[in-house]
Amino acid sequence: MMQHRFRLNAIASLFAAGGAALSAPALAADAAAEPQADVVVVSGNRVGHPSFDAPAAIDVVGAARIQDGQMRVNASEALAGVPGVLAQNRQNYAQDLQISSRGFGARSAFGVRGVRLISDGIPATMPDGQGQAATFNLDMAERIEVLRGPFSALYGNHSGGVIALFTRDGEGAPTLEWSALAGSDGMHKVDVNAQGKPGAIGYVLDASRFQTDGARAHSAATRDQSFAKLNLEPWARARLTLVANGLRQSDTQDPLGVTWGSFQRDPRAGEIDASDPQNPKRTLAERYNTRKSIEHQQVGASLDQDVGADRLHLSVYGGNRQVIQYQAFSKAFQAPAGSSGGVVDFDRNFYGFDLNWLDVRPLAGGKLSTTAGLEYGHSADARLGFENFIGSRFGVKGALRRNEDDVVASADPYLQAEWHGGPWLLSAGLRHSRVDIDVHDKFLGNGNDSGSLSYSHTTPLLGALYQINPALNLYASAARGFETPTLNELFYSGAGGGFNYNLRAATSTHLEAGAKARLDGGLRINAAVFQARTSDELAVDVSSGGRTSYRNAGQTLRQGVELALDASWRHGLSARLAVTGLRAVYDQGYGNVLAGSRLPGVPNANLYGELAWKDSAERCGAALETVASGKIYAEDANAETPAPGYTTFNARVNAKQSWSGWTFKEFARVNNLMNRVYVGSVIIGDSNKRFYEAAPGRNWVLGASAQYLF
């Protein structure tokens, strides 16, 4: 099997040369560039600024980048072009995406942690810090704001960043739209949506079904999503938004990871079950029929009331999440006291609110905006665990091994202030986070794991932005971060032990400096340098068959640079380049991990590049994309074979036609044009060395939609 080395310098030089050629005087003289529109962002300061004037590293992914030429199934499609963020599709819909920001969140065994997820102002992250990107509705997305660095500390219990999705409001005359997609590996998706505002109430309705046979063996999935949104003005100067969404996945197959030898033999195949010589081709995933079923429903309401220049904001939400997961454990592994078996079964109810007041007043020749608020979250799990065998049959619900109630509550008062006068914008913030965890163990056959934990920390922030001129802003910020273990990181201690009450919260110090520039010729540049130093970093202790326990490691250090470059011209040509360089290491050794060892799951560099074209009427377009990443270690000691670096290319074309009240769109996309063989993601610290999850080879997607305007 060929290994494809990632050469950041060569690729960056290639794009730089291409950008220089495209901005040559011959092209610039033919058509002067139009300035890019600035989206007003609310992430970070909660006040609202054009993204160019926000004193933080924040990118806005617009509706066109989210939806045009994309499946709109995985947030990784839209986040590929954001520097500092690594969003990897594991080709495993049972475990969701792997998303990390500046190296935070890379250790997550499933779902998203270390990064706060928000949808229409409603948290998609639970009070313990674990979130699910699968709950994002990308079909109705208007934009995604991606915040990294110190300002993310003002959102509480996490350290890496914030990913906030905003869906469209119902506007104008009613429309009805139908779309269909089909692609490699038996993939197809159907979506139906309606939106409009014929009177005082705007509405958005959406329903979709996605199915795939899977790019890897034993990775088939079916996902049903539903979404509803109402926006109205119930009285003067008030805005009320009601949202509801649902996600259903039944028996989503989990392909598990494979060893390096198995990956080299056949990247798409699963790990062979060596313990069963009578079935030499049967995989572990097939033997245990590893799978997960998910039912998730959530509702929320947000009210904004303007009072002069001031504003009152209240958001409330609640929901339910039910999960049944069958993991790959042997009888031998299930035997130790404290083990909960190979079947996870929980029913979670959750709710919360965010209440804040924005006070705006003149001060010292400028404007002072102060936000004071309280955020509260609560989740309660009725959690069961079962053996995953009966006699000689595996992958079935067996004897009860766990029965407990787990409650997590978080209460976070916060205060933010921002003064804007002349060329200066000064920011300060303070948030006190408290997370309480209570466990009531009702299955005492393997010991009593009842108990409680409390974590608390105060996170301060200071930031400043200075406008050199209307085309150049400089900024700097510093903050403390706080990250508690999630429930899933606390459930096990060591190899099969019970609840881990000894884990400490990680604390971190973040520093960042950056520049934002608009240059002649339609060129925009955002650049940032950053450092984050963490104490009591949470690291994988033991991981096997889908179950992972954690421990506190020594100090870690993350230092890096981010660069985003956007250019556009009247000829319809545009380009984007996003580059991240990151040194993420253990600054202090522990166990057999030496100081200077690279953090697992974090490449030292990654890159996204795009060269696109569309005609002046936006009736057709095309683009060439490239994605590149450095090598990734899968365990702390860096002793095992890392996932090699890679470079891939994708291409897409799209078209649009209008007739009477109809709008038709079509697109075609081919990913991994060169059919590269590479590891798309890794499972951190797997004790059986089944670290590697293969990315798909060359694959295609075709899509079409029809919309009618009434």
C-alpha positions as CSV (number, residue, x, y, z in Angstrom):
1,M,0.0,0.0,0.0
2,M,1.3,3.4,-0.9
3,Q,1.8,6.0,1.8
4,H,1.2,9.6,0.8
5,R,3.3,12.1,2.5
6,F,1.9,15.5,3.4
7,R,4.1,18.4,2.2
8,L,2.7,21.6,3.6
9,N,5.3,23.9,2.2
10,A,4.9,22.6,-1.3
11,I,1.1,22.9,-1.2
12,A,1.2,26.3,0.3
13,S,3.6,27.4,-2.3
14,L,1.4,26.0,-5.0
15,F,-1.6,28.0,-3.8
16,A,0.5,31.1,-3.2
17,A,1.7,30.9,-6.8
18,G,-1.9,30.4,-8.0
19,G,-3.1,33.3,-6.0
20,A,-0.3,35.5,-7.3
21,A,-1.1,34.5,-10.9
22,L,-4.8,35.2,-10.4
23,S,-4.1,38.7,-8.9
24,A,-1.7,39.7,-11.6
25,P,-2.2,43.2,-13.1
26,A,-3.7,41.8,-16.3
27,L,-6.6,40.3,-14.4
28,A,-6.8,43.2,-11.9
29,A,-7.0,45.7,-14.7
30,D,-9.8,43.8,-16.3
31,A,-12.1,43.9,-13.3
32,A,-11.6,45.5,-9.9
33,A,-12.7,43.3,-7.0
34,E,-15.8,44.0,-5.0
35,P,-15.4,44.0,-1.2
36,Q,-16.7,41.0,0.6
37,A,-19.8,41.4,2.7
38,D,-19.2,41.2,6.5
39,V,-21.6,39.0,8.5
40,V,-22.6,40.3,11.9
41,V,-21.5,37.6,14.4
42,V,-22.7,37.2,18.0
43,S,-20.4,34.5,19.2
44,G,-17.9,35.6,21.8
45,N,-19.2,39.1,22.7
46,R,-23.0,38.4,22.6
47,V,-23.3,42.0,21.4
48,G,-23.0,41.6,17.6
49,H,-20.1,42.8,15.4
50,P,-19.1,42.5,11.8
51,S,-16.8,39.5,11.8
52,F,-14.0,41.8,10.6
53,D,-14.3,43.9,13.8
54,A,-14.7,40.9,16.3
55,P,-11.6,40.8,18.6
56,A,-11.3,37.1,18.2
57,A,-10.5,34.3,15.8
58,I,-13.9,33.7,14.3
59,D,-14.9,32.3,10.9
60,V,-18.4,32.4,9.4
61,V,-19.4,29.6,7.1
62,G,-22.3,30.8,4.9
63,A,-25.3,29.0,3.5
64,A,-23.8,28.5,0.1
65,R,-20.7,26.8,1.5
66,I,-22.9,24.6,3.8
67,Q,-25.4,23.5,1.2
68,D,-24.3,24.0,-2.4
69,G,-22.6,20.9,-3.8
70,Q,-22.8,19.1,-0.4
71,M,-24.7,16.1,1.1
72,R,-25.7,18.3,4.1
73,V,-25.3,15.2,6.3
74,N,-22.1,15.8,8.3
75,A,-20.9,19.2,9.7
76,S,-17.4,18.2,8.6
77,E,-18.4,19.1,5.0
78,A,-18.9,22.7,6.0
79,L,-16.1,23.0,8.5
80,A,-13.3,21.7,6.2
81,G,-12.3,25.3,5.3
82,V,-12.0,26.7,8.8
83,P,-8.5,27.0,10.2
84,G,-7.8,25.7,13.6
85,V,-10.6,23.2,13.4
86,L,-10.2,19.5,12.5
87,A,-13.6,17.9,11.6
88,Q,-13.1,14.3,10.6
89,N,-15.9,12.0,9.3
90,R,-15.1,8.7,10.9
91,Q,-17.3,6.8,8.4
92,N,-19.0,5.6,11.5
93,Y,-22.5,7.1,12.1
94,A,-22.7,5.2,15.4
95,Q,-19.9,7.4,16.9
96,D,-20.5,10.7,15.1
97,L,-17.8,13.1,13.9
98,Q,-14.4,13.7,15.5
99,I,-14.2,17.5,16.0
100,S,-11.3,19.3,17.6
101,S,-10.3,22.9,17.9
102,R,-6.7,23.8,18.3
103,G,-6.2,20.3,19.6
104,F,-8.9,20.4,22.2
105,G,-11.5,17.6,21.8
106,A,-9.2,15.2,19.8
107,R,-9.3,12.5,22.5
108,S,-13.1,12.0,22.4
109,A,-14.0,8.4,21.9
110,F,-17.3,9.5,20.3
111,G,-19.4,12.6,19.9
112,V,-17.8,16.1,20.5
113,R,-16.2,17.3,23.7
114,G,-13.9,20.2,24.4
115,V,-15.9,22.3,21.9
116,R,-19.2,23.9,22.7
117,L,-22.0,23.2,20.2
118,I,-25.0,25.6,19.9
119,S,-28.0,25.5,17.5
120,D,-30.2,28.6,17.2
121,G,-29.0,29.7,20.7
122,I,-29.9,26.4,22.2
123,P,-27.1,24.2,23.5
124,A,-26.4,21.0,21.6
125,T,-23.8,20.2,24.3
126,M,-25.0,18.6,27.5
127,P,-24.1,20.2,31.0
128,D,-21.2,17.7,31.3
129,G,-19.5,19.0,28.1
130,Q,-20.5,16.2,25.7
131,G,-22.3,17.2,22.4
132,Q,-23.5,15.6,19.3
133,A,-23.0,17.3,15.9
134,A,-25.5,15.0,14.3
135,T,-28.3,17.1,15.8
136,F,-27.3,20.0,13.6
137,N,-29.8,20.6,10.8
138,L,-27.6,21.5,7.8
139,D,-30.5,21.6,5.3
140,M,-31.9,24.7,6.8
141,A,-28.7,26.3,8.0
142,E,-28.1,30.0,7.2
143,R,-24.6,30.2,8.7
144,I,-22.2,28.5,11.2
145,E,-20.0,30.7,13.4
146,V,-16.8,29.0,14.5
147,L,-15.0,30.7,17.5
148,R,-11.6,29.6,18.7
149,G,-9.3,30.8,21.4
150,P,-9.7,32.8,24.6
151,F,-13.2,34.2,24.0
152,S,-14.6,30.6,24.0
153,A,-13.9,30.5,27.8
154,L,-16.9,32.8,28.2
155,Y,-19.1,29.8,27.3
156,G,-18.1,27.7,30.3
157,N,-17.1,24.1,30.6
158,H,-14.8,23.4,27.7
159,S,-11.6,24.9,26.3
160,G,-11.3,24.6,22.6
161,G,-14.0,26.7,20.9
162,V,-17.6,27.2,20.0
163,I,-19.5,26.1,16.9
164,A,-22.8,27.8,16.6
165,L,-25.3,27.0,13.9
166,F,-28.0,29.5,12.9
167,T,-30.9,28.3,10.7
168,R,-32.9,30.5,8.4
169,D,-36.0,32.4,9.5
170,G,-39.2,32.0,7.5
171,E,-39.4,35.0,5.2
172,G,-41.5,36.2,2.3
173,A,-43.9,34.2,0.1
174,P,-44.2,30.5,0.9
175,T,-41.9,28.1,-0.8
176,L,-41.9,24.3,-1.0
177,E,-38.7,22.4,-1.9
178,W,-37.8,18.8,-2.6
179,S,-34.3,17.5,-3.0
180,A,-32.7,14.1,-3.6
181,L,-29.1,12.9,-3.4
182,A,-27.4,9.6,-4.4
183,G,-23.9,8.5,-4.3
184,S,-21.3,5.8,-3.7
185,D,-21.7,2.9,-1.2
186,G,-25.5,2.9,-1.6
187,M,-25.9,6.4,-0.2
188,H,-29.1,8.3,-0.8
189,K,-31.0,11.1,0.9
190,V,-34.4,12.8,0.4
191,D,-35.3,16.1,1.9
192,V,-38.6,18.1,1.9
193,N,-38.9,21.5,3.3
194,A,-41.3,24.5,3.4
195,Q,-40.8,28.0,4.6
196,G,-42.4,31.5,4.4
197,K,-43.9,34.4,6.2
198,P,-47.3,35.1,4.7
199,G,-48.4,37.1,7.7
200,A,-47.0,37.9,11.1
201,I,-45.5,34.5,11.7
202,G,-42.6,33.0,9.8
203,Y,-42.2,29.3,9.6
204,V,-39.6,26.7,8.5
205,L,-40.4,23.0,8.3
206,D,-37.9,20.3,7.2
207,A,-37.8,16.5,7.1
208,S,-35.1,14.2,5.7
209,R,-34.0,10.6,5.5
210,F,-30.4,9.6,4.8
211,Q,-29.3,6.0,4.2
212,T,-25.9,4.4,3.4
213,D,-24.5,0.9,3.1
214,G,-21.3,2.4,4.5
215,A,-17.8,3.0,3.1
216,R,-16.4,0.5,5.6
217,A,-17.5,-3.0,6.4
218,H,-20.4,-3.2,8.9
219,S,-21.1,0.6,8.7
220,A,-24.6,0.9,7.3
221,A,-26.8,3.6,8.7
222,T,-30.2,5.2,8.4
223,R,-30.8,8.7,9.8
224,D,-34.1,10.5,10.0
225,Q,-34.2,14.2,10.9
226,S,-37.0,16.6,11.5
227,F,-37.0,20.3,12.2
228,A,-39.6,23.1,12.8
229,K,-39.0,26.8,13.5
230,L,-41.4,29.7,14.1
231,N,-40.3,33.3,14.3
232,L,-42.7,36.1,15.3
233,E,-43.0,39.5,17.1
234,P,-45.5,38.9,19.8
235,W,-45.5,42.6,20.9
236,A,-43.6,45.8,20.3
237,R,-39.8,45.4,19.9
238,A,-39.9,41.7,20.9
239,R,-38.7,38.8,18.9
240,L,-39.7,35.2,19.7
241,T,-38.3,32.1,18.2
242,L,-39.6,28.6,18.7
243,V,-37.6,25.6,17.5
244,A,-38.0,21.8,17.6
245,N,-35.8,19.1,16.2
246,G,-35.6,15.3,16.1
247,L,-33.0,12.7,15.2
248,R,-33.6,9.0,14.9
249,Q,-31.0,6.3,14.0
250,S,-32.0,2.7,14.4
251,D,-29.4,0.0,14.6
252,T,-26.6,2.1,13.2
253,Q,-23.7,-0.3,12.6
254,D,-20.3,0.4,14.2
255,P,-17.4,-0.9,12.1
256,L,-14.8,-0.4,15.0
257,G,-11.2,0.3,14.3
258,V,-8.5,-1.9,12.9
259,T,-4.8,-2.6,13.5
260,W,-2.2,-1.2,11.1
261,G,-1.7,-4.7,9.6
262,S,-5.4,-5.0,8.9
263,F,-5.6,-1.6,7.4
264,Q,-2.7,-2.3,5.0
265,R,-4.3,-5.6,3.9
266,D,-7.8,-4.0,3.2
267,P,-8.7,-0.6,4.4
268,R,-12.4,-1.1,4.1
269,A,-12.5,-4.5,5.9
270,G,-13.0,-4.9,9.6
271,E,-10.7,-6.5,12.1
272,I,-10.8,-10.3,11.9
273,D,-12.0,-12.2,15.0
274,A,-8.9,-14.3,15.7
275,S,-10.6,-16.1,18.6
276,D,-12.9,-18.0,16.2
277,P,-10.9,-20.2,13.8
278,Q,-14.0,-21.8,12.5
279,N,-15.1,-18.5,11.0
280,P,-11.8,-17.1,9.6
281,K,-13.4,-14.2,7.7
282,R,-15.8,-13.0,10.4
283,T,-14.9,-9.7,12.0
284,L,-15.2,-8.6,15.6
285,A,-17.9,-6.1,14.5
286,E,-19.9,-8.9,12.9
287,R,-19.4,-11.3,15.9
288,Y,-20.7,-8.8,18.4
289,N,-23.0,-7.1,15.9
290,T,-21.8,-3.8,17.2
291,R,-24.4,-1.1,16.7
292,K,-26.2,1.9,18.2
293,S,-29.8,3.2,18.2
294,I,-30.5,6.8,19.0
295,E,-33.7,8.7,19.6
296,H,-33.2,12.4,20.2
297,Q,-35.9,15.1,20.6
298,Q,-35.4,18.7,21.7
299,V,-37.5,21.9,21.9
300,G,-36.5,25.4,22.7
301,A,-37.7,29.0,22.8
302,S,-35.7,32.3,22.7
303,L,-37.1,35.7,23.5
304,D,-35.4,39.0,22.9
305,Q,-36.9,42.2,24.2
306,D,-35.4,45.6,23.3
307,V,-35.8,48.3,26.0
308,G,-34.3,51.4,24.4
309,A,-30.7,50.6,23.6
310,D,-30.8,47.7,26.2
311,R,-32.0,44.2,25.6
312,L,-33.4,41.3,27.7
313,H,-32.7,37.8,26.4
314,L,-34.2,34.5,27.7
315,S,-33.8,31.1,26.1
316,V,-35.2,27.9,27.5
317,Y,-35.0,24.3,26.2
318,G,-35.7,20.7,27.1
319,G,-35.5,17.3,25.5
320,N,-35.0,13.6,25.7
321,R,-32.2,11.3,24.4
322,Q,-32.4,7.5,24.4
323,V,-29.4,5.3,23.3
324,I,-28.9,1.6,23.1
325,Q,-25.3,0.6,22.1
326,Y,-23.8,-2.9,21.6
327,Q,-20.1,-2.9,22.1
328,A,-17.3,-5.5,21.4
329,F,-16.4,-7.0,24.7
330,S,-15.4,-10.6,25.4
331,K,-16.6,-12.6,28.4
332,A,-13.1,-12.3,29.9
333,F,-13.3,-8.5,29.8
334,Q,-16.7,-8.4,31.4
335,A,-15.7,-10.4,34.4
336,P,-14.0,-7.9,36.7
337,A,-16.0,-6.3,39.5
338,G,-17.3,-2.9,38.5
339,S,-17.8,-3.9,34.9
340,S,-21.1,-2.7,33.3
341,G,-21.3,-5.2,30.5
342,G,-21.1,-4.7,26.7
343,V,-24.6,-3.1,26.2
344,V,-25.2,0.5,27.2
345,D,-28.8,1.5,27.6
346,F,-29.8,5.0,28.9
347,D,-32.7,7.3,28.9
348,R,-31.8,11.0,29.4
349,N,-34.0,14.0,30.1
350,F,-32.4,17.4,30.0
351,Y,-33.4,21.0,30.2
352,G,-31.9,24.5,30.9
353,F,-32.1,28.2,30.4
354,D,-30.0,31.3,29.7
355,L,-31.1,34.6,31.0
356,N,-29.1,37.8,30.4
357,W,-29.5,41.6,30.3
358,L,-27.5,43.8,27.9
359,D,-27.0,47.4,29.2
360,V,-25.7,50.0,26.6
361,R,-24.6,53.5,27.6
362,P,-22.1,56.2,26.7
363,L,-18.8,56.3,28.6
364,A,-15.6,58.4,28.1
365,G,-16.5,59.3,24.6
366,G,-17.3,55.8,23.6
367,K,-20.0,53.1,24.1
368,L,-20.0,50.6,27.0
369,S,-22.0,47.4,26.5
370,T,-22.3,45.2,29.6
371,T,-24.0,41.8,29.7
372,A,-24.9,40.1,32.9
373,G,-26.5,36.6,32.9
374,L,-27.0,33.2,34.3
375,E,-26.9,29.9,32.4
376,Y,-28.2,26.7,33.9
377,G,-28.3,23.1,32.6
378,H,-29.6,19.9,34.0
379,S,-29.5,16.3,32.7
380,A,-30.7,13.1,34.4
381,D,-29.9,9.6,33.0
382,A,-31.6,6.4,33.9
383,R,-28.7,4.2,32.9
384,L,-28.6,0.4,32.5
385,G,-25.8,-1.9,31.4
386,F,-26.1,-5.5,30.2
387,E,-23.9,-8.3,29.1
388,N,-23.8,-8.6,25.3
389,F,-24.1,-12.4,25.1
390,I,-26.4,-15.2,26.2
391,G,-24.6,-18.5,26.2
392,S,-22.6,-18.7,23.0
393,R,-24.7,-16.0,21.3
394,F,-23.1,-12.5,21.1
395,G,-24.5,-9.2,20.2
396,V,-27.7,-9.8,22.3
397,K,-28.9,-8.2,25.5
398,G,-27.9,-10.5,28.3
399,A,-27.8,-10.3,32.1
400,L,-28.1,-7.0,33.9
401,R,-24.7,-5.5,35.0
402,R,-25.5,-1.8,35.7
403,N,-28.5,0.1,37.0
404,E,-28.0,3.7,38.2
405,D,-29.3,7.2,38.0
406,D,-26.8,9.9,36.9
407,V,-27.6,13.6,37.4
408,V,-25.5,16.5,36.1
409,A,-26.3,20.1,36.9
410,S,-24.4,23.2,35.9
411,A,-24.9,26.8,37.0
412,D,-22.8,29.6,35.5
413,P,-23.3,33.3,36.3
414,Y,-21.3,35.5,33.9
415,L,-20.5,39.1,33.3
416,Q,-19.1,40.7,30.1
417,A,-18.2,44.2,29.3
418,E,-17.1,45.9,26.0
419,W,-16.1,49.5,25.5
420,H,-15.8,50.9,21.9
421,G,-14.4,54.3,21.3
422,G,-12.4,55.6,18.4
423,P,-10.1,52.9,17.1
424,W,-10.2,50.9,20.3
425,L,-12.5,48.0,21.3
426,L,-11.7,46.7,24.8
427,S,-13.3,43.5,26.2
428,A,-13.4,41.9,29.6
429,G,-15.4,39.0,31.0
430,L,-15.8,36.8,34.0
431,R,-17.7,33.5,34.3
432,H,-18.0,31.2,37.3
433,S,-18.7,27.6,36.3
434,R,-20.0,25.0,38.8
435,V,-20.7,21.4,37.7
436,D,-22.3,18.9,40.1
437,I,-22.5,15.2,39.4
438,D,-24.5,12.7,41.5
439,V,-24.6,9.0,41.0
440,H,-27.2,6.7,42.6
441,D,-26.1,3.1,42.1
442,K,-29.0,0.6,42.2
443,F,-27.1,-2.5,41.1
444,L,-24.9,-3.6,44.0
445,G,-23.7,-7.0,42.8
446,N,-20.4,-5.5,41.7
447,G,-20.0,-2.9,44.5
448,N,-21.7,0.4,45.3
449,D,-20.6,3.2,43.0
450,S,-22.9,5.8,44.5
451,G,-21.3,9.2,45.1
452,S,-21.0,12.8,44.0
453,L,-18.5,15.1,42.5
454,S,-18.3,18.9,42.2
455,Y,-16.1,21.0,40.0
456,S,-16.0,24.8,40.0
457,H,-13.7,27.4,38.4
458,T,-13.7,31.1,37.5
459,T,-12.6,32.0,34.0
460,P,-11.6,35.6,33.4
461,L,-11.0,37.1,29.9
462,L,-9.3,40.3,28.7
463,G,-9.2,41.4,25.1
464,A,-8.4,44.4,22.9
465,L,-8.8,45.3,19.2
466,Y,-7.1,48.4,17.6
467,Q,-8.1,49.6,14.2
468,I,-4.9,50.8,12.4
469,N,-7.1,51.9,9.5
470,P,-10.4,50.8,8.0
471,A,-8.6,47.9,6.2
472,L,-6.5,46.6,9.1
473,N,-7.4,45.5,12.6
474,L,-5.0,44.1,15.2
475,Y,-6.2,42.3,18.4
476,A,-5.0,40.3,21.4
477,S,-6.7,38.4,24.1
478,A,-6.0,36.2,27.1
479,A,-8.2,33.9,29.3
480,R,-8.4,31.0,31.6
481,G,-10.1,27.8,30.5
482,F,-11.9,25.0,32.4
483,E,-12.9,21.5,31.3
484,T,-14.5,18.9,33.5
485,P,-14.6,15.2,32.7
486,T,-17.8,14.2,30.9
487,L,-20.0,11.4,32.3
488,N,-18.6,9.1,29.7
489,E,-15.1,9.9,30.8
490,L,-16.1,9.2,34.5
491,F,-18.0,6.0,34.0
492,Y,-14.9,3.6,34.1
493,S,-11.7,3.6,35.9
494,G,-8.9,1.4,34.5
495,A,-9.7,-1.9,32.9
496,G,-13.3,-2.7,33.9
497,G,-13.4,-0.7,37.1
498,G,-16.3,1.3,38.3
499,F,-17.1,5.1,38.4
500,N,-13.9,7.2,38.4
501,Y,-14.2,9.7,41.2
502,N,-10.6,10.6,41.1
503,L,-10.5,12.5,37.8
504,R,-9.8,16.2,38.2
505,A,-10.9,19.0,35.9
506,A,-8.4,20.4,33.4
507,T,-7.5,24.1,33.6
508,S,-5.8,26.1,30.9
509,T,-4.4,29.5,30.1
510,H,-5.0,30.8,26.6
511,L,-3.1,33.6,24.8
512,E,-3.9,34.9,21.3
513,A,-2.8,37.7,19.0
514,G,-4.1,38.3,15.5
515,A,-4.6,40.5,12.5
516,K,-7.5,41.0,10.0
517,A,-6.9,42.8,6.8
518,R,-8.8,43.8,3.6
519,L,-6.4,44.3,0.7
520,D,-6.9,45.8,-2.8
521,G,-7.9,43.3,-5.4
522,G,-10.6,41.6,-3.3
523,L,-8.2,39.9,-0.9
524,R,-9.0,39.3,2.8
525,I,-6.6,37.8,5.3
526,N,-7.2,36.6,8.9
527,A,-4.2,35.5,10.8
528,A,-3.7,34.4,14.5
529,V,-1.0,33.1,16.7
530,F,-1.9,31.3,19.9
531,Q,-0.8,29.4,22.9
532,A,-2.7,27.3,25.4
533,R,-1.0,25.7,28.4
534,T,-3.1,23.0,30.3
535,S,-2.7,21.4,33.7
536,D,-4.3,18.1,34.6
537,E,-5.0,17.3,30.9
538,L,-7.4,14.4,30.5
539,A,-5.8,11.5,28.7
540,V,-6.9,8.0,27.7
541,D,-6.0,5.4,30.3
542,V,-7.5,2.2,28.8
543,S,-9.6,1.9,25.6
544,S,-11.1,-1.4,24.2
545,G,-14.0,-2.4,22.2
546,G,-15.7,1.0,22.3
547,R,-15.3,1.5,26.1
548,T,-12.7,4.0,27.3
549,S,-11.4,5.1,30.7
550,Y,-9.4,8.2,31.4
551,R,-6.8,9.6,33.7
552,N,-5.2,13.0,34.5
553,A,-1.9,13.4,32.7
554,G,0.8,16.1,33.1
555,Q,0.9,19.5,31.6
556,T,0.4,20.0,27.9
557,L,1.3,22.9,25.6
558,R,-0.4,23.9,22.4
559,Q,1.2,26.6,20.2
560,G,0.2,27.4,16.7
561,V,-0.7,29.7,13.9
562,E,-3.8,30.0,11.7
563,L,-4.1,31.7,8.4
564,A,-7.3,32.2,6.3
565,L,-7.1,33.9,2.9
566,D,-10.2,34.7,0.7
567,A,-10.1,36.3,-2.7
568,S,-12.8,37.1,-5.3
569,W,-12.9,38.7,-8.7
570,R,-15.7,40.0,-11.0
571,H,-14.9,37.2,-13.5
572,G,-16.6,34.9,-11.0
573,L,-13.3,33.5,-9.8
574,S,-12.7,33.0,-6.1
575,A,-10.2,31.3,-3.9
576,R,-9.9,30.2,-0.3
577,L,-6.9,29.0,1.6
578,A,-7.0,27.9,5.3
579,V,-3.8,26.7,6.9
580,T,-3.1,25.6,10.5
581,G,0.2,24.9,12.1
582,L,0.0,23.4,15.5
583,R,2.6,22.1,18.0
584,A,0.6,20.2,20.6
585,V,2.8,18.2,23.1
586,Y,3.0,16.9,26.6
587,D,5.1,19.6,28.3
588,Q,5.5,17.3,31.2
589,G,5.9,13.5,31.0
590,Y,3.9,11.0,32.9
591,G,4.2,7.2,33.1
592,N,6.0,6.0,29.9
593,V,5.1,9.2,28.1
594,L,8.1,11.5,27.6
595,A,8.0,15.2,27.7
596,G,7.7,16.5,24.1
597,S,5.5,13.6,23.0
598,R,2.9,14.7,20.5
599,L,-0.8,14.8,21.7
600,P,-2.7,12.0,20.0
601,G,-5.3,12.8,17.4
602,V,-3.7,16.1,16.5
603,P,-1.7,16.7,13.3
604,N,1.0,19.3,13.3
605,A,-0.4,20.9,10.2
606,N,-3.5,20.8,8.0
607,L,-4.7,22.7,5.0
608,Y,-7.8,23.4,2.9
609,G,-7.6,25.1,-0.5
610,E,-10.3,25.9,-3.0
611,L,-10.4,27.5,-6.4
612,A,-13.9,28.2,-7.6
613,W,-15.8,29.8,-10.5
614,K,-19.4,30.8,-11.1
615,D,-21.0,32.8,-13.9
616,S,-22.3,36.3,-13.4
617,A,-25.9,35.1,-13.2
618,E,-25.0,32.3,-10.8
619,R,-26.5,29.7,-13.2
620,C,-23.5,27.4,-13.1
621,G,-20.3,27.0,-11.3
622,A,-17.4,24.6,-10.5
623,A,-14.6,24.2,-8.0
624,L,-11.5,22.2,-7.2
625,E,-10.7,21.6,-3.5
626,T,-7.7,20.1,-1.7
627,V,-7.5,18.8,1.8
628,A,-4.2,17.9,3.4
629,S,-3.1,16.8,6.9
630,G,0.1,15.9,8.7
631,K,0.6,12.5,10.4
632,I,-1.5,11.7,13.5
633,Y,-0.4,9.7,16.5
634,A,-3.0,7.5,18.1
635,E,-1.5,7.1,21.6
636,D,0.4,9.2,24.1
637,A,3.8,7.6,23.9
638,N,4.0,8.0,20.1
639,A,5.4,4.4,20.0
640,E,2.9,3.0,17.5
641,T,2.7,3.6,13.8
642,P,1.1,7.0,13.3
643,A,-1.6,7.6,10.7
644,P,0.4,8.9,7.7
645,G,-0.2,12.4,6.4
646,Y,-2.2,12.8,3.2
647,T,-3.3,15.1,0.5
648,T,-6.6,14.6,-1.4
649,F,-8.4,16.5,-4.1
650,N,-12.2,17.0,-4.7
651,A,-14.2,18.5,-7.5
652,R,-17.7,19.8,-7.8
653,V,-20.0,21.4,-10.4
654,N,-23.4,22.9,-10.0
655,A,-26.2,24.5,-12.1
656,K,-29.4,26.4,-11.5
657,Q,-32.4,27.2,-13.7
658,S,-35.5,29.3,-13.1
659,W,-38.9,29.0,-14.8
660,S,-42.1,30.7,-13.8
661,G,-42.3,30.1,-10.0
662,W,-39.8,27.2,-10.1
663,T,-36.1,27.0,-9.3
664,F,-34.2,23.9,-10.1
665,K,-30.7,23.1,-8.9
666,E,-28.3,20.2,-9.7
667,F,-24.8,19.3,-8.6
668,A,-22.2,16.6,-9.0
669,R,-19.3,16.0,-6.6
670,V,-16.3,13.6,-6.8
671,N,-14.2,13.3,-3.6
672,N,-10.7,11.9,-3.4
673,L,-10.1,12.2,-7.1
674,M,-6.8,10.4,-7.0
675,N,-8.3,7.5,-5.1
676,R,-5.7,7.9,-2.3
677,V,-5.6,5.3,0.5
678,Y,-5.3,6.9,3.9
679,V,-6.5,6.9,7.5
680,G,-9.3,9.3,7.9
681,S,-9.4,9.3,11.8
682,V,-8.0,7.4,14.7
683,I,-9.3,5.8,17.9
684,I,-7.1,7.2,20.7
685,G,-5.3,4.8,23.0
686,D,-7.0,1.5,22.0
687,S,-5.4,-1.2,24.1
688,N,-5.7,-3.8,21.3
689,K,-4.0,-1.3,18.9
690,R,-7.1,-1.1,16.7
691,F,-6.5,2.6,16.2
692,Y,-7.2,3.1,12.5
693,E,-10.4,4.2,10.7
694,A,-10.1,4.2,6.9
695,A,-11.3,7.1,4.8
696,P,-13.2,6.3,1.6
697,G,-11.5,5.9,-1.8
698,R,-12.8,7.8,-4.8
699,N,-16.5,8.5,-4.3
700,W,-19.2,10.5,-5.9
701,V,-22.5,12.3,-5.1
702,L,-25.2,13.5,-7.4
703,G,-28.0,15.9,-6.2
704,A,-31.0,17.7,-7.6
705,S,-33.7,19.9,-6.1
706,A,-36.9,21.7,-7.2
707,Q,-38.4,24.6,-5.3
708,Y,-41.7,26.3,-6.0
709,L,-42.5,29.9,-5.0
710,F,-46.2,30.4,-4.3
